[in-house]
Amino acid sequence: MSVLVYASSSDGKFKKSAFEVVSYGKKVAEELGTNIIALTINAADVTELQNYGADTIVTVNNATLNDFNAKEYASVIQQVAESKGSKVIVIDSSIDGLYVGPLVSVALNAGYTSNVVDAPSSTNPFVVKRKAFSNKGFNNTEITTENKVIGLAKNSFGIHENPVSASVENFEAEVAEPGVKSSSIDKAIGKVTIADADVVVSAGRGLKGPENWGMVEELADVLGAATACSKPVSDLGWRPHGEHVGQTGKPVATNLYIAIGISGAIQHLAGINASKVKVVINTDPEAPFFKAADYGIVGDAFDVVPQLISKLKDFKAQNS
């Protein structure tokens, strides 16, 4: 028996979550007394994964898989798991991971649990801790099936270097019928993505219009952050839907989340609650977001944000 982890990549480069998943898989493998196999799909420098403990790296290179499709990717993971006799499969709990996980679970007749935050507290029985109630609590889940699929929550376990010398194997996978085909895909070029960001700067209708988003992007640039928005903003067409964060958009679990002009609807708060530090800037001192935030500034964003940008630039200049 081995532990198989899927190390996700985009345009040939590993996502940050890939290193965390491998780090987690190494820990699970050690507790089970077995080895860890890392699966990559169309990744470039696959040897990076051996820095985090991957004993074997299985590479699948197929141009058909350049664009993510849940059914196709789940089929590849299933084929490699069955070929290697892997009984524990670890993926991330990103938007893509949450699509793939259930499909892999069904294909392997495996128990599946998402948003796992820690290594198993017990391997016999197999028990893991996971987020529950929209990240407001935790539960301990026992997986009783022989095959197990674990979805790891972002920024929960951490990235741990554990250098080993890995063997690399090529795998010829049969690509499943996709079921759904994309007519076009828009990708943000040259920007930090929400999925990989440690810091997210988000804004809402308090900015009054898309023409005022320049200061949000400037603040994000100073912080090396990704930009995001609330649901009403994306619905109005001020920002792309890909930037919509919250329970009905992309979940966020960053080290720092800055909300500008967002009142804090319950769906938004549920989707960003896993972020470690939350900062809100709003003119309304009664805005719900202040109850959830670690730090809050009651003030006009058009006054506060430019001052914040200026101070951050001065700080960076003094410490460069």
Secondary structure, DSSP 8 states (H G I E B T S, - for coil): -EEEEE--EETTEE-HHHHHHHHHHHHHHHHHT--EEEEEES-S-GGGGGGGT-SEEEEE--GGGSS--HHHHHHHHHHHHHHHTEEEEEEE-SHHHHHHHHHHHHHHT-EEEEEE-SS-SEETTEEEEEEETTTTEEEEEEE-SSSEEEEE-TTTS---------EEEE--------SS--S------SS--TTT-SEEEEE-GGG-SGGGTHHHHHHHHHHT-EEEE-HHHHHTTSS-GGGBBSTTSB----SEEEEES----HHHHHHHTT-SEEEEEES-TT-THHHH-SEEEES-HHHHHHHHHHHHHHHHHHT-
